[in-house]
Amino acid sequence: MMKKQLLILTLMVVSAFLGTAYAQGLKDIRINEVLVNNRSSYVDDHGNHVGWIELHNTGYSSVNVGGAYLTVKRGDATKTYRIPKNDARTLIAPQGYVIFFADSTSNRGTFHTNFVLDETGYLAFMDQGKNVMDSIVYDVQAQQPDVSIGWANHVDTGELTFGPLAGITPMQANETEEIMPAAEKFRLRDPSGVVMAITAMSVVFSALILLYLIFKFIGKSMVRSSLKKEKQAVADMPANVQNSVKADAQLIGEEIAAIAIALRQYENDMHDIESHVLTINRVARAYSPWSSKIYGLNNQPVRK
């Protein structure tokens, strides 16, 4: 009995975990593009021009939409199409797309719904618990033939907006128009270049003013540092010299340097300067023992 209860509890936990993971994956699915009035554009696998719905996986992992629902409303009436679970084609790759044909003929296969789009004004994509993952509202009467509606970046603002698209883009991104760079937009707004010239000169003059202020600040800092060093130098002088320096408040750096050099020379003059020149005098000798011949003979010759 305990084993059965443990098995049931395990299955419940696993089912809840899988359901949560499934719902989390479905949150990445978005109704990307819808064509309500299809006259001569994209056709289904039977060659018919019918309204269609494009789902886009905005995430970075594959999501299987099998078991989820597509629902439309017309007033209080609701029609719901449950996407079959046993079709491998319902697995949408990361950043991928899948198209469902709204032709009210669900017996034709997985990607044919049991409703049409030109009789409703509300479309929703829901998970297994019929929680709405994404939905759109549109005006049926305002739909033009072969003009789809969907999400795309606005050409001027770059914001993601939902509305009529410049062209149908089944199974691909909705941006059909190249987004104009900011520099090109500026060039179109200022063809003569007057605003550009004024802006450039303003930047240059602003930079020059900033450099002037920086160098002025550095100069003042250096002057303050120099004055501080001068005061320290005066403080290190003898008392009588300090009094003479203080008596003249207009002393400049050169004068203080001259006084310091004079004091240095004065201190040096207090010591005797000794000569380091060596003089060698020649000494004259009449006799030099080193050249005496008596030291070069060991025995005297015998006289006969």
C-alpha positions as CSV (number, residue, x, y, z in Angstrom):
1,M,0.0,0.0,0.0
2,M,2.8,2.4,0.9
3,K,4.6,1.6,-2.4
4,K,1.5,2.5,-4.4
5,Q,1.0,5.8,-2.5
6,L,4.7,6.6,-3.0
7,L,4.4,5.8,-6.7
8,I,1.3,8.0,-7.1
9,L,3.0,10.8,-5.2
10,T,6.0,10.6,-7.5
11,L,3.9,10.6,-10.6
12,M,2.0,13.6,-9.3
13,V,5.3,15.5,-8.6
14,V,6.7,14.6,-12.0
15,S,3.5,15.6,-13.8
16,A,3.4,18.9,-12.0
17,F,7.1,19.5,-12.9
18,L,6.6,18.6,-16.5
19,G,3.5,20.8,-16.6
20,T,5.3,23.7,-15.2
21,A,8.2,23.3,-17.6
22,Y,5.8,23.0,-20.5
23,A,4.0,26.2,-19.5
24,Q,7.3,28.0,-19.0
25,G,8.3,27.0,-22.6
26,L,4.9,28.1,-24.0
27,K,5.5,31.6,-22.6
28,D,8.1,32.1,-25.3
29,I,5.5,31.5,-28.0
30,R,4.1,34.6,-29.6
31,I,1.4,35.2,-32.3
32,N,3.8,36.8,-34.7
33,E,1.8,37.4,-37.9
34,V,-1.8,36.9,-39.0
35,L,-3.3,37.1,-42.5
36,V,-7.1,37.4,-42.3
37,N,-8.0,38.2,-45.9
38,N,-5.9,35.9,-48.2
39,R,-6.7,36.4,-51.9
40,S,-3.5,35.6,-53.7
41,S,-0.6,35.2,-51.3
42,Y,0.6,32.2,-49.2
43,V,-1.2,28.9,-49.9
44,D,-1.7,25.9,-47.7
45,D,-0.6,22.3,-48.5
46,H,-3.7,21.8,-50.7
47,G,-3.1,24.9,-52.8
48,N,-5.8,27.0,-51.2
49,H,-5.7,30.7,-50.3
50,V,-7.0,30.8,-46.7
51,G,-6.3,32.9,-43.6
52,W,-3.3,31.8,-41.6
53,I,-1.6,32.2,-38.2
54,E,2.1,32.3,-37.6
55,L,3.5,31.3,-34.2
56,H,7.1,32.4,-33.3
57,N,9.3,30.9,-30.7
58,T,11.1,33.9,-29.2
59,G,13.2,31.8,-26.8
60,Y,16.5,29.9,-27.1
61,S,15.2,26.4,-26.6
62,S,12.8,24.2,-28.6
63,V,9.2,24.3,-27.6
64,N,6.5,21.8,-28.5
65,V,3.1,23.4,-28.9
66,G,1.3,20.1,-29.1
67,G,-1.5,20.0,-26.6
68,A,-1.9,23.8,-26.6
69,Y,-4.9,25.7,-27.9
70,L,-5.7,28.3,-30.5
71,T,-9.0,30.2,-29.6
72,V,-11.1,32.8,-31.4
73,K,-14.1,34.8,-30.2
74,R,-17.0,36.4,-32.0
75,G,-19.1,38.1,-29.5
76,D,-19.9,35.6,-26.7
77,A,-19.2,32.6,-29.0
78,T,-15.9,30.9,-28.7
79,K,-14.2,28.3,-30.9
80,T,-11.1,26.5,-29.7
81,Y,-8.7,24.3,-31.6
82,R,-6.5,21.9,-29.7
83,I,-3.2,21.3,-31.4
84,P,-2.5,17.6,-31.7
85,K,0.3,16.2,-29.5
86,N,1.6,13.3,-31.7
87,D,3.0,15.4,-34.5
88,A,6.7,16.0,-34.5
89,R,6.2,19.1,-36.6
90,T,4.7,21.0,-33.7
91,L,8.2,21.2,-32.1
92,I,9.3,24.8,-32.8
93,A,13.0,25.3,-32.9
94,P,14.6,28.3,-31.1
95,Q,13.7,31.5,-32.9
96,G,11.7,29.3,-35.3
97,Y,8.2,29.6,-36.8
98,V,5.1,27.4,-37.5
99,I,2.0,28.3,-39.5
100,F,-1.6,27.2,-38.9
101,F,-4.2,27.6,-41.6
102,A,-7.6,28.9,-40.4
103,D,-9.9,27.2,-42.9
104,S,-12.4,25.5,-40.6
105,T,-11.3,22.1,-41.9
106,S,-9.4,20.5,-39.0
107,N,-9.8,17.1,-40.6
108,R,-7.1,18.0,-43.1
109,G,-4.3,17.7,-40.7
110,T,-2.5,19.1,-37.7
111,F,-2.0,22.6,-39.1
112,H,-5.6,23.2,-40.1
113,T,-7.9,24.8,-37.5
114,N,-11.6,24.4,-36.9
115,F,-12.3,28.2,-37.3
116,V,-11.7,31.1,-39.7
117,L,-10.4,34.5,-39.0
118,D,-12.6,36.8,-41.1
119,E,-15.6,36.2,-38.7
120,T,-13.8,37.0,-35.4
121,G,-11.8,39.8,-34.0
122,Y,-9.9,38.1,-31.2
123,L,-7.3,35.4,-31.3
124,A,-5.5,33.8,-28.4
125,F,-2.8,31.1,-27.9
126,M,-3.3,29.1,-24.6
127,D,-1.5,26.4,-22.8
128,Q,-3.0,23.0,-21.7
129,G,-4.7,24.6,-18.8
130,K,-6.2,27.2,-21.2
131,N,-4.2,30.0,-19.7
132,V,-3.7,32.7,-22.2
133,M,0.0,32.9,-23.3
134,D,-0.5,35.5,-26.0
135,S,-3.5,37.2,-27.7
136,I,-4.3,39.9,-30.3
137,V,-7.4,42.0,-31.1
138,Y,-8.0,43.2,-34.7
139,D,-10.8,44.8,-36.7
140,V,-12.1,42.3,-39.3
141,Q,-13.6,45.0,-41.5
142,A,-10.3,46.9,-41.6
143,Q,-8.3,44.0,-43.0
144,Q,-7.1,44.6,-46.5
145,P,-6.6,41.7,-49.0
146,D,-3.2,40.1,-48.8
147,V,-2.1,42.6,-46.1
148,S,-1.0,40.8,-42.9
149,I,-0.8,42.2,-39.4
150,G,1.9,41.4,-36.9
151,W,4.7,42.5,-34.6
152,A,7.5,44.6,-36.1
153,N,9.9,47.4,-35.2
154,H,8.6,50.8,-36.1
155,V,10.7,52.4,-38.8
156,D,11.0,55.8,-37.1
157,T,11.0,54.9,-33.4
158,G,12.4,51.4,-33.5
159,E,9.7,50.3,-31.0
160,L,8.0,46.9,-31.3
161,T,4.4,47.5,-32.4
162,F,1.5,45.4,-33.7
163,G,-0.2,46.5,-36.9
164,P,-0.3,46.1,-40.7
165,L,3.0,45.0,-42.2
166,A,4.6,46.2,-45.4
167,G,4.5,42.7,-46.8
168,I,3.6,39.2,-45.9
169,T,6.5,37.3,-44.3
170,P,5.5,33.7,-43.6
171,M,8.1,31.6,-41.7
172,Q,10.5,34.5,-41.3
173,A,11.0,37.8,-39.4
174,N,8.5,40.5,-40.0
175,E,11.0,43.3,-40.7
176,T,10.8,43.7,-44.5
177,E,12.1,47.3,-44.6
178,E,15.6,48.2,-43.7
179,I,15.8,50.3,-40.6
180,M,17.5,53.6,-41.5
181,P,20.6,54.4,-39.5
182,A,20.5,57.5,-37.3
183,A,23.2,59.2,-39.4
184,E,21.2,58.8,-42.6
185,K,18.1,60.2,-40.8
186,F,20.1,63.2,-39.7
187,R,21.4,63.8,-43.2
188,L,17.8,63.8,-44.6
189,R,16.7,66.2,-42.0
190,D,19.7,68.5,-42.6
191,P,20.5,68.3,-46.3
192,S,22.4,71.7,-46.3
193,G,24.6,70.7,-43.4
194,V,24.0,73.9,-41.4
195,V,22.9,72.1,-38.2
196,M,25.8,69.7,-38.5
197,A,28.3,72.6,-38.9
198,I,26.8,74.5,-35.9
199,T,26.9,71.3,-33.8
200,A,30.5,70.6,-34.8
201,M,31.6,74.1,-33.9
202,S,29.8,74.0,-30.6
203,V,31.6,70.8,-29.7
204,V,35.0,72.2,-30.7
205,F,34.4,75.5,-28.7
206,S,33.1,73.6,-25.7
207,A,36.2,71.4,-25.8
208,L,38.5,74.4,-26.0
209,I,36.7,76.1,-23.0
210,L,37.0,72.9,-21.0
211,L,40.7,72.7,-21.8
212,Y,41.2,76.3,-20.8
213,L,39.5,75.7,-17.4
214,I,41.5,72.6,-16.9
215,F,44.9,74.2,-17.6
216,K,43.9,77.3,-15.5
217,F,43.1,75.0,-12.6
218,I,46.4,73.2,-13.1
219,G,48.3,76.5,-13.2
220,K,46.8,77.8,-10.0
221,S,47.6,74.5,-8.3
222,M,51.2,74.7,-9.4
223,V,51.5,78.3,-8.2
224,R,50.1,77.3,-4.8
225,S,52.5,74.4,-4.6
226,S,55.4,76.7,-5.5
227,L,54.5,79.3,-2.9
228,K,54.2,76.5,-0.3
229,K,57.7,75.4,-1.2
230,E,59.1,78.9,-1.0
231,K,57.6,79.4,2.4
232,Q,59.2,76.2,3.5
233,A,62.5,77.3,2.1
234,V,62.3,80.6,4.0
235,A,61.4,78.7,7.2
236,D,64.6,76.7,6.9
237,M,66.7,79.9,6.7
238,P,68.5,81.4,9.7
239,A,66.5,83.9,11.8
240,N,68.3,87.0,10.6
241,V,67.8,86.1,7.0
242,Q,64.1,85.3,7.6
243,N,63.7,88.8,9.1
244,S,65.1,90.4,6.0
245,V,63.0,88.2,3.8
246,K,59.8,89.0,5.8
247,A,60.6,92.7,5.7
248,D,60.3,92.7,1.9
249,A,57.0,91.1,1.1
250,Q,57.6,91.5,-2.6
251,L,60.3,88.9,-2.8
252,I,60.1,86.7,-5.8
253,G,61.4,83.2,-6.4
254,E,64.5,84.3,-8.2
255,E,65.5,86.5,-5.2
256,I,64.9,83.7,-2.8
257,A,67.0,81.4,-5.0
258,A,69.9,84.0,-5.0
259,I,69.7,84.3,-1.3
260,A,69.9,80.6,-0.9
261,I,72.9,80.4,-3.2
262,A,74.7,83.2,-1.3
263,L,74.1,81.4,2.0
264,R,75.5,78.2,0.5
265,Q,78.6,80.0,-0.6
266,Y,78.9,81.7,2.8
267,E,78.8,78.3,4.5
268,N,81.5,77.0,2.2
269,D,83.7,80.0,2.8
270,M,83.8,79.3,6.5
271,H,86.1,76.3,5.9
272,D,89.8,76.5,4.9
273,I,90.4,75.6,1.3
274,E,93.5,73.3,1.2
275,S,95.6,72.9,-1.8
276,H,95.8,69.4,-3.2
277,V,98.7,70.1,-5.6
278,L,101.8,67.9,-5.1
279,T,105.3,69.3,-6.1
280,I,108.2,66.9,-6.7
281,N,111.7,68.4,-6.8
282,R,114.7,66.7,-8.3
283,V,117.6,65.9,-5.9
284,A,121.1,66.0,-7.2
285,R,123.7,63.5,-5.9
286,A,127.3,63.0,-6.8
287,Y,127.3,59.4,-5.8
288,S,124.6,56.9,-6.3
289,P,125.2,53.5,-4.6
290,W,123.1,51.6,-7.0
291,S,125.6,52.2,-9.9
292,S,128.7,51.3,-7.9
293,K,130.8,48.6,-9.4
294,I,131.9,47.2,-6.1
295,Y,128.5,45.5,-5.8
296,G,128.9,43.8,-9.1
297,L,132.1,41.9,-8.3
298,N,132.3,39.0,-5.9
299,N,136.1,38.4,-5.9
300,Q,138.8,40.9,-6.4
301,P,141.4,40.1,-9.0
302,V,144.8,38.8,-7.9
303,R,147.6,41.2,-8.2
304,K,151.0,39.9,-9.3
